[in-house]
């Protein structure tokens, strides 16, 4: 017996669920574009799976959602990917229940695969210094060297997310600021202090940037950019992908393995080095813009290593045995 064709109307209805959910996330919670795009991809995959099974968001039950997760596992998707997809599904059904689209939430009791708490990759202070030196390398145009120096100094000084860094408004950086106001995930604002090297790099780049924009305005009638790191691309500012490529170039110049470094690695280095030098965990949480302290607590592995090394360096029983005459 042949099965009926896939229900195009039901598929369109599920797509409307996704669109309405994403609009609410953007309007009510201020979810970032990257977050919304990830939700959209995950929910669309679940929608297509349900459609192939002749199911809809409205008709799916707990067993169906668990069947989807089993299928994701069979495809070889990572634990993190499966956990993220379940999170998107849970949020969609929570929203649907609140809106009255369903009289029950089929995902509420599903626990899912969870996530492995892997320690973040980080860098030594020597590696960071080498990368900063690579950004200042003289074998670049003056504009590129000043911009790259400013990017790297700001990233390491503040621990910003790369999306926050490349889209930084120029007006937030004027007047030789001692602090920066950063708009993070969900449009939440936080204040981070600037180190003297970062302030210096910012001032030099800002002066060069403004001069170049003034020349472009006079000669070409170009409009002023609202971004600290302007670009002619669609977004109007340096892209995350381009900065990722630049980091790899710095690694080659600095002799640091490129596989070990991404822009986010510098964010980890910022937090790790602060903690290693005695900063309070809650202060680091605030500087990183973490909503939950548990997210920041992963950096305590550094503190544990410090304590271990202190014992090895200073405890008398950890030192080599000495002879009676005092020699080792």
N, C-alpha and C positions, 0 to 999 in steps of 0.2 A: 504494500500500500504506500503510495507516494504521500509525502508530507506536504502540507500547504505552504505556499510561498511565504517568505519572511514578511512580516507585517510592517510596511513602510510607515503607516500612520503611527504605530506603536514606537518605531524607531525615532520618528520626529518628535513624539511626545517625550521620550527620554532625553532627547537633545535639548528640549525646552527646560526640563528639570535641571540639566547641567548649566544652561545659560542663566537661569534665574538664580540658582545657587551661587554661581560665580559673581553675578552682579551684586548679590547681598553681601558676599565676602568682601568685595571691593568697597561697597558703600558703608557698611556697618563696622567692619573691622579694619578697613584700610589695608587689606592684604596687598603685598607687593606683586608686581606683574609676573615675576619669576614664579612666585608661589601659585598664583592663579593659573599660569600656564601648566604647571605640574599637576594641579588638581584636574584641569581639563583633560590632559593626556590620560591620567589614571582612570578617571570616570568614563571617558570615551572607550577605553579598552574594556572596562566592565560592561558598559552598555552593549558593545558589539558581541561580547561573550553571551550575555543574556539573550540578545536577539537571535543568535545562532541556536540557542536552546529553546526558542519560542517562549521566552519569558520577558518580563518588563520590570522596571524599577518598582512598579506598583504591586506586581504579583510575586516577586522574588521573596523567598523565605530564608531563614537562617541556614538551612541545609544547602540552599543554592549558593549563597555567599561563600560558605565553606568549600563547596565544590569548585568555585572559581579560584579560591586561594590554593586548593590542591592542584588545579590545572597550572597555575602560575609556578608552583613548585616543580611540577613535572617539566615545565619549559626550561628549568634551570635558572630562574630568576633568583637573584640574591635575597638573603634574608631582609636586608634593608629595603629593597624594592618592594617586597611583599608587604612589609610592615607599613611602608608609605602608602601603598594602594589601599590597604585595609583602613588606614587612618582617613583617607579621602572618602571611602565608602561610608564609614561611621559618621563623618561630618555631614555628608549628604543626607543620610537617613535621619539624623538628629534634626536637621533643618526641615526635612519633609514632614516629620512628626509635629514639629512646632508650628508649621504652616497649615497643618490639617490635611495634607495630601494623603497621609496614611494614618490609620488608627493604631498602629503599632510600629515599633522600631526593630526590625529583624536582626540588626547588627549589634545591638546593645550588649549582648553577652558574649560576643566573640572576642577572644583575647589575642589571637594571632601569634605570629612567630617572634614578636619582640625584636630587639636590635642588639647586636653585639656591641659592648662598650669598649671599643678599641681606643688605645691611647693615640692622641693626635700626633702626626709627624711634626717635628719641630726642628729648629736649627740652633747650633751653638752661637754664642756671641761673635766668635771669630768668623763664622760663615756669614752672619748678617753684615759684619763690617766689610767683608770681601764683596758682598753684593752691593752695598752702598758705594764702595769705591768703584765698582764696575759701572754703576749708574753715572758716576762723575767722570768716567773715562774721557780723556781729551779727544779721542778718535771719533768725534761726533760733531754735527753742526752745533753752534752755540745754543740755538733754540732747543734742539733735542736734548742736549746735555743738561740745560737748566730745568727743562720739564721733567726729565727722568730723575734728576736729583730730588726735585720737589716731590714727585710721586713716591719715591722710595722712603724719603725721610718722613713724610706724613704717614705713610702706611705703618712703618715701624714705631713711630712716636705715639700713634693713637690706637692701633689695633683695629682700624676701621675694616668693615667688609669691603671687598673690592668694588661692589656696586655703589656703595656709599662714597667711596673715594673718587671714582671716575666721574660721578654725577654731582660732585660738590659744587654748590652755587658760589660764584665768585664774590658775591656780596657778603658771604659769611666769612671771608678771608681778608677783608680790608682793614686797614688801621693797625697793622702789626699786632694781631691778636695774640693774647697769652692762652686763650682757650678757643675751641671751635664748638659750635652748636651743630650737631649731626642729627639728621633725620634718618632713623633706621627702619626696621621692619614694622609694618602697621602704622607708619607715620609717627612712631614714638620718638621723641627728641631726647637727646642726652648731651651732656657737656664733657669734653675731654680736654685736658691741658696739652699744650704744645711744648716740646723740648726746645732749648735754644738752637740746636742745629736745624730742627724742622722750621722754626720761625725764620731763621736766616734764609734757608732754601726757598721758603714761601715768598718772602719779600723780594728776593732777586728774580724769581720766576714771574711774580705778579707784575713787576716793573717792566720786564721784557715783553710779557704778554700784552699789557696795556699799550705799550708803544707800537707793537705789531698791529694791534686792532685799530689804533688811531691812523696808522698809515693806510690800512685797508679801507678805512672809512673815507679818507680824503681821496685816495686814488681810485677806488672802485665803488664807493657808496655802500660798502658792506655794513650790515647791521651788527651791533655789539652782541656778543654771546653772553648768555647768563651763566655760563659754566667756567670753572677755573681751568679746566683742561678741554678747550673747545676742539671740535673736529668738524670736517665738512660732511660727515656721514649723516644718515637719517636721524639718528638720536641727538645729534648736535654736540656730542661730547665723546671723548675717547671711550671705546667699547671695552667691556671685560675681556673679550676674546683677544683684542689687540694687546691689552696689558699682559695677558697670560703669555703671549708670544714674546713680549719684551722681557719678561722675567726669565724665560728660557735663554734669551740672549745674554742677559746679565750673568747667568750661571756659567755659560761658556767662557765668558771673559774672566770670571772670578775663580774658575776651577772648582765649582761646587756641582755635584751631580744633578743634572736637570730633573731627573726622575724624583728627586727628593723635595723639589720646590715648586710651589704654586703661590699665587697671591695670598691664598688662605693660610699657607704655611707661615707667612710673615705675621699674620694675626695670631697664630698659635705661639710663635716665638715671642711676640709682645707680651702675651699673658704668662708664658712660661718663665721668661726672664724677670718679670715683675715679681712673681711668686718666689722665685729662687733668691731674690734679693730682699725678701721680707715683707712684701706688700700683702695687705689683708685681702682675703678671698672675696669679701663683699665689695670691696673697692674695685677689684678686677671685674666682678660681675657688672657693676655699674658702668665701667669704662667700655666693656665689650657690648653692653646693651642686651645681656641675657635676661629674659623674663624670669627664669627659674635658676636658683642657686645651684641646683643639681647639675645643670649644664656646665657650670663653671668648675664644679668639683673634680672634673676629670683631670684638671691641671695639678691636683694635689700629689700626683705621682712624683712631681719634681720635688715637692717638700719632703716626701718620704725618702727620696734619694739623697737629699741634703742631710737629713737626720742620720741616715745610714753612714754617710761619709764622715759626719762629725764624730760618730762613735769610733769609727776606724782610725780617725786622725788623733783623737784625744783620750780615749779610754785607755788606762794603763795596761789592761789585759789584752788589748788589741795590738800593742807594740811588740816588737821582737824581744825575746827573752835576753836578759843581760847577764854577763858573767859577774862573778864576785868583784872583779877589779873595775867594773863599770863599762867594759867594752861589750859590743854586741857579739 
